[in-house]
Amino acid sequence: MKRRRPRSKARIVYELLLALQRRGPMAPSRLATLLGLPYDRLSSLLDELQRRGLVARREEGGHTVVEATEEGGRALASLARALRVLEELGLE
């Protein structure tokens, strides 16, 4: 069986922001499932991204939802370019 290479933090943040951009705001548990991350790891990552202004959490219908901010959209575009360069170099 072929082992999958671990994803970099940059790749995980890219996938997270991309999921929010494509699917819109969602519950953290749904996001954890989509990304294949344990909920506690996602939660600490969301805390960091919220401090940096890339995502926002809000209450909707008694539940927390996460959404990408405008700054998160700009970060997504930058990450896409950076990851493309790394892939071309064989480093990602």
C-alpha positions in Angstrom: 0.0 0.0 0.0 1.3 3.4 -1.0 1.7 5.8 2.0 0.3 9.3 1.5 2.8 12.1 2.1 1.7 14.4 5.0 0.2 17.7 3.9 2.0 20.9 4.7 0.3 23.5 6.9 0.2 25.7 3.8 -1.6 23.0 1.8 -4.2 22.5 4.6 -4.8 26.2 4.9 -5.2 26.4 1.2 -7.7 23.5 1.2 -9.6 25.0 4.1 -10.0 28.4 2.5 -10.8 26.9 -0.9 -13.6 24.8 0.7 -15.1 27.9 2.3 -14.8 29.8 -0.9 -16.5 27.1 -3.0 -19.1 25.9 -0.5 -19.7 29.0 1.6 -20.0 29.2 5.4 -20.2 25.9 7.2 -20.0 24.3 10.6 -16.5 23.5 11.9 -17.4 19.8 12.2 -18.4 19.7 8.5 -15.1 21.5 7.6 -13.1 19.0 9.7 -14.8 16.1 7.8 -14.1 17.7 4.4 -10.5 18.2 5.2 -9.9 14.9 6.9 -8.6 16.6 10.1 -9.4 15.7 13.7 -11.7 18.3 15.1 -9.3 19.5 17.8 -6.5 20.1 15.2 -8.9 22.1 13.0 -10.2 24.1 16.0 -6.7 25.3 16.9 -6.0 26.1 13.2 -9.2 28.1 13.0 -8.2 30.0 16.2 -4.9 31.0 14.5 -6.6 31.9 11.1 -9.2 34.0 13.0 -6.4 35.9 14.8 -4.8 36.6 11.4 -8.2 37.8 10.0 -8.5 35.0 7.4 -11.7 33.4 8.7 -14.5 34.5 10.9 -16.8 32.5 13.2 -20.4 33.6 13.8 -23.5 32.1 15.2 -26.3 31.0 12.8 -29.4 29.3 14.1 -27.8 28.5 17.4 -24.7 26.9 15.7 -21.3 28.2 14.9 -20.3 28.6 11.3 -17.0 29.5 9.8 -16.6 31.7 6.8 -13.6 33.1 4.8 -13.0 36.8 5.1 -12.0 39.1 2.3 -8.4 38.8 3.6 -8.8 35.1 3.5 -9.7 35.3 -0.2 -6.6 37.2 -0.9 -4.5 34.7 1.1 -6.1 31.9 -0.9 -4.9 33.4 -4.2 -1.4 33.9 -2.8 -1.3 30.4 -1.5 -2.4 29.0 -4.8 0.4 30.8 -6.6 3.0 29.7 -4.0 1.9 26.1 -4.0 2.0 26.0 -7.8 5.6 27.2 -7.7 6.5 24.6 -5.1 4.8 21.9 -7.2 6.8 22.9 -10.3 10.0 22.6 -8.2 9.0 19.2 -6.9 8.9 20.5 -3.3 5.1 20.1 -2.6 
